[in-house]
Amino acid sequence: MTNLNPERARQAIVEHTRRLAEAATAAGPGATVPTTPKWTAADLVAHLGQTQHWVAEIIEHRITEPAQLPTALAAVPANPDKWQGWLSASAQRVADACSDDALDAPVFNAAGDERSGTQFWLTTMLNEAVVHGFDAVDAAGRPAGIDADVAAALITNHFSMLTSPTWEMQRPESAHALRGTGQTLQWLATDGAGAWFVKRGPEGATWQPGNRVADVTVTGPAGSLLLTLTRRLPLDDDATISVDGDTDLARHWLDNTAHVSG
């Protein structure tokens, strides 16, 4: 229901990177990104392309230890006319690095969960391309579209990251804020893409797939749920999203859980 075939993920990385490049070029280098106000369109291009090259190097060299992670970043073309080709190359490089042969190879996994390192990075790169792709098309005033299966896989990744073994080390304030005394949240996709049930306990939050009765239920298409969870769409102002129950609980969750750059 929320798993994505690796080939589908690789194709989506290339496609959403292409959309970002086109939108960023149309918006112009200095265009402000409404969903990440401290960034410009040029910042989006640099971030995505450099991250894709950086991750590709990790997988290509089978890096297993944090101390071995690359320190150099790829040079970004100064001319926006070169962005499309540069991002196309970075997207294809990371997609090729995440080949089927590399999926189970020994590679560092920053989440420290049960996924192989390459599987972790494949989903992370998909998340970067899709969410920052939305940032770019929004900056350019273009319509955004995220397929339900891609959005569902990234929602699953979102909750996996927030409950991963390393989250408290990386984001201690967030991890502390997610603790509770049994409060529950349900995220339900109206397009049949999935359902995600969250419970906040004294030791932290946990999640599991499925539709259950909760203190608050947030309902909408998978793409809208993803953009709400990553704080790209406001909970109250998106007509495709409905909230049943304790709205303050849902808002508190959103205020303390963003893990996307920007």
C-alpha positions as CSV (number, residue, x, y, z in Angstrom):
1,M,0.0,0.0,0.0
2,T,2.7,2.5,0.8
3,N,5.8,0.7,-0.6
4,L,7.2,2.0,-3.9
5,N,9.0,-0.2,-6.4
6,P,12.6,0.9,-6.7
7,E,12.4,1.6,-10.4
8,R,9.3,3.7,-9.8
9,A,11.2,5.7,-7.2
10,R,14.2,6.2,-9.5
11,Q,11.9,7.4,-12.3
12,A,10.1,9.8,-10.0
13,I,13.4,11.3,-8.8
14,V,14.4,12.1,-12.4
15,E,10.9,13.4,-13.2
16,H,10.5,15.6,-10.2
17,T,14.0,16.9,-10.6
18,R,13.2,17.9,-14.1
19,R,10.1,19.8,-12.9
20,L,12.1,21.6,-10.3
21,A,14.7,22.7,-12.9
22,E,12.1,23.9,-15.3
23,A,10.2,25.8,-12.6
24,A,13.3,27.3,-11.0
25,T,14.5,28.5,-14.4
26,A,11.1,30.1,-15.2
27,A,10.9,31.8,-11.8
28,G,14.5,33.2,-12.1
29,P,17.5,32.8,-9.8
30,G,16.5,35.5,-7.3
31,A,12.8,34.5,-7.0
32,T,11.7,34.0,-3.4
33,V,10.3,30.6,-2.5
34,P,7.0,31.1,-0.6
35,T,7.2,27.7,1.1
36,T,10.8,28.3,2.2
37,P,11.1,32.1,2.5
38,K,14.8,32.1,3.3
39,W,15.6,30.4,0.0
40,T,15.6,31.6,-3.6
41,A,15.1,29.5,-6.7
42,A,18.9,29.4,-7.1
43,D,19.2,27.9,-3.6
44,L,16.7,25.1,-4.4
45,V,18.7,24.2,-7.5
46,A,22.0,24.2,-5.6
47,H,20.6,22.2,-2.7
48,L,19.0,19.5,-4.8
49,G,21.8,19.0,-7.3
50,Q,24.6,19.1,-4.7
51,T,22.7,16.7,-2.4
52,Q,22.1,14.2,-5.3
53,H,25.8,14.2,-6.2
54,W,26.8,13.9,-2.6
55,V,24.5,10.9,-2.0
56,A,25.5,9.2,-5.3
57,E,29.1,9.4,-4.1
58,I,28.2,7.7,-0.8
59,I,26.6,4.8,-2.6
60,E,29.1,4.5,-5.4
61,H,32.0,4.3,-2.9
62,R,30.0,2.1,-0.5
63,I,30.7,4.4,2.4
64,T,29.6,2.8,5.7
65,E,30.9,5.2,8.4
66,P,29.9,8.8,9.1
67,A,33.6,9.9,9.3
68,Q,34.0,8.8,5.7
69,L,31.1,10.9,4.3
70,P,32.1,13.3,1.5
71,T,33.0,16.8,2.4
72,A,33.2,18.5,-1.0
73,L,30.1,19.7,-2.9
74,A,29.5,19.8,-6.6
75,A,29.9,23.1,-8.4
76,V,26.7,24.8,-9.4
77,P,26.4,26.4,-12.8
78,A,26.3,30.2,-12.5
79,N,24.2,30.4,-15.7
80,P,20.5,29.4,-15.1
81,D,20.5,28.2,-18.7
82,K,22.7,25.3,-17.5
83,W,20.5,24.3,-14.6
84,Q,18.4,21.9,-16.6
85,G,21.3,19.9,-17.8
86,W,23.2,20.0,-14.5
87,L,20.2,18.7,-12.5
88,S,19.3,16.1,-15.1
89,A,22.8,14.7,-14.7
90,S,22.7,14.8,-10.9
91,A,19.3,13.1,-10.8
92,Q,20.4,10.4,-13.2
93,R,23.6,9.8,-11.3
94,V,21.8,9.2,-8.0
95,A,19.2,7.1,-9.7
96,D,21.9,5.0,-11.3
97,A,23.8,4.7,-8.0
98,C,20.6,3.3,-6.4
99,S,20.5,0.4,-8.8
100,D,18.9,-2.9,-7.9
101,D,22.4,-4.3,-7.5
102,A,23.2,-1.7,-4.8
103,L,20.0,-2.0,-2.8
104,D,21.4,-4.4,-0.3
105,A,25.0,-3.2,-0.4
106,P,26.7,-2.0,2.8
107,V,26.1,1.7,2.9
108,F,25.7,4.2,5.7
109,N,22.0,4.7,6.8
110,A,21.6,8.0,8.7
111,A,18.3,6.9,10.2
112,G,19.8,3.8,11.8
113,D,16.6,1.8,11.0
114,E,16.1,-1.6,9.4
115,R,16.4,-0.3,5.8
116,S,19.6,-0.8,3.9
117,G,21.7,2.3,3.4
118,T,20.8,2.5,-0.3
119,Q,17.1,2.0,0.4
120,F,17.2,4.8,2.9
121,W,19.0,7.2,0.5
122,L,16.7,6.3,-2.4
123,T,13.7,7.3,-0.5
124,T,15.4,10.4,1.0
125,M,16.4,11.5,-2.5
126,L,12.8,11.0,-3.7
127,N,11.6,13.1,-0.8
128,E,14.0,15.9,-1.7
129,A,13.0,15.9,-5.3
130,V,9.3,15.8,-4.7
131,V,9.0,18.3,-1.8
132,H,11.5,20.8,-3.1
133,G,10.0,20.3,-6.6
134,F,6.8,21.5,-5.1
135,D,8.7,24.5,-3.6
136,A,10.0,25.4,-7.1
137,V,6.7,25.1,-9.0
138,D,5.0,27.1,-6.2
139,A,7.6,29.8,-6.7
140,A,7.0,29.8,-10.4
141,G,3.2,29.9,-9.9
142,R,2.8,26.6,-11.7
143,P,0.3,23.8,-10.7
144,A,1.8,21.0,-8.7
145,G,1.1,17.3,-9.0
146,I,2.3,14.4,-6.9
147,D,1.0,10.9,-7.8
148,A,-0.7,9.1,-4.9
149,D,1.7,6.2,-4.8
150,V,4.7,8.5,-4.6
151,A,3.1,10.6,-1.9
152,A,2.1,7.6,0.1
153,A,5.6,6.2,0.1
154,L,6.9,9.6,1.3
155,I,4.4,9.8,4.1
156,T,5.5,6.4,5.3
157,N,9.1,7.6,5.1
158,H,8.1,10.8,7.0
159,F,6.8,8.8,9.9
160,S,9.6,6.3,9.7
161,M,12.1,9.1,10.1
162,L,10.3,10.7,13.0
163,T,10.3,7.4,14.9
164,S,13.8,6.2,13.8
165,P,16.5,5.3,16.3
166,T,18.5,8.4,15.4
167,W,15.7,11.1,15.4
168,E,16.2,12.1,19.1
169,M,20.0,12.5,18.4
170,Q,19.4,14.6,15.3
171,R,16.3,16.6,16.5
172,P,16.1,16.4,20.3
173,E,13.5,19.2,20.6
174,S,11.2,17.5,18.1
175,A,11.6,14.1,19.7
176,H,10.8,15.5,23.2
177,A,7.8,17.4,21.8
178,L,6.3,14.2,20.3
179,R,6.1,12.4,23.6
180,G,2.7,12.2,25.2
181,T,0.4,10.2,27.3
182,G,-1.5,8.2,24.7
183,Q,-2.7,10.8,22.3
184,T,-3.5,9.4,18.8
185,L,-3.6,10.9,15.3
186,Q,-4.9,9.3,12.2
187,W,-3.8,10.4,8.7
188,L,-6.2,9.0,6.0
189,A,-5.8,9.3,2.3
190,T,-9.1,9.7,0.4
191,D,-7.6,8.3,-2.8
192,G,-7.0,4.9,-1.3
193,A,-3.2,5.4,-1.1
194,G,-2.9,4.6,2.6
195,A,-3.7,5.3,6.2
196,W,-1.2,6.1,9.0
197,F,-2.0,5.8,12.7
198,V,0.2,7.6,15.3
199,K,0.4,7.2,19.0
200,R,2.3,9.5,21.3
201,G,3.6,7.8,24.5
202,P,6.0,8.7,27.3
203,E,9.0,7.2,25.4
204,G,8.1,8.9,22.1
205,A,5.8,8.5,19.1
206,T,5.1,5.3,17.2
207,W,3.2,4.7,14.1
208,Q,1.6,1.8,12.2
209,P,-0.3,1.5,8.9
210,G,-4.1,1.3,9.1
211,N,-7.3,3.2,9.8
212,R,-8.2,3.4,13.5
213,V,-10.3,5.7,15.7
214,A,-8.1,8.5,16.9
215,D,-8.2,11.8,18.9
216,V,-7.9,13.6,15.6
217,T,-8.2,12.4,12.0
218,V,-6.8,14.3,9.1
219,T,-8.2,13.3,5.7
220,G,-7.3,14.2,2.2
221,P,-5.6,13.1,-1.0
222,A,-2.2,11.6,-0.3
223,G,-0.4,14.4,-2.1
224,S,-2.1,17.0,0.1
225,L,-1.4,15.0,3.2
226,L,2.3,14.9,2.3
227,L,2.5,18.6,1.6
228,T,0.7,19.3,4.9
229,L,3.0,17.0,6.9
230,T,6.0,18.7,5.4
231,R,4.5,22.1,6.1
232,R,4.1,23.1,2.5
233,L,0.4,23.5,2.8
234,P,-1.4,24.9,5.8
235,L,-3.6,22.6,7.8
236,D,-6.5,25.1,7.9
237,D,-6.4,26.7,4.5
238,D,-6.2,23.7,2.2
239,A,-9.7,22.9,0.8
240,T,-8.7,19.3,0.1
241,I,-7.9,18.6,3.8
242,S,-10.5,18.0,6.5
243,V,-9.8,17.6,10.2
244,D,-12.1,15.7,12.6
245,G,-11.4,15.9,16.3
246,D,-8.7,17.7,18.2
247,T,-7.3,20.2,15.7
248,D,-4.8,21.6,18.2
249,L,-3.3,18.1,18.5
250,A,-2.8,17.9,14.8
251,R,-1.3,21.4,14.7
252,H,1.1,20.7,17.5
253,W,2.3,17.6,15.6
254,L,2.9,19.6,12.5
255,D,4.7,22.4,14.4
256,N,7.2,19.9,15.8
257,T,7.8,17.4,13.1
258,A,9.2,18.9,9.9
259,H,12.4,17.2,8.7
260,V,12.7,18.5,5.2
261,S,15.5,21.0,4.4
262,G,14.3,24.5,4.2
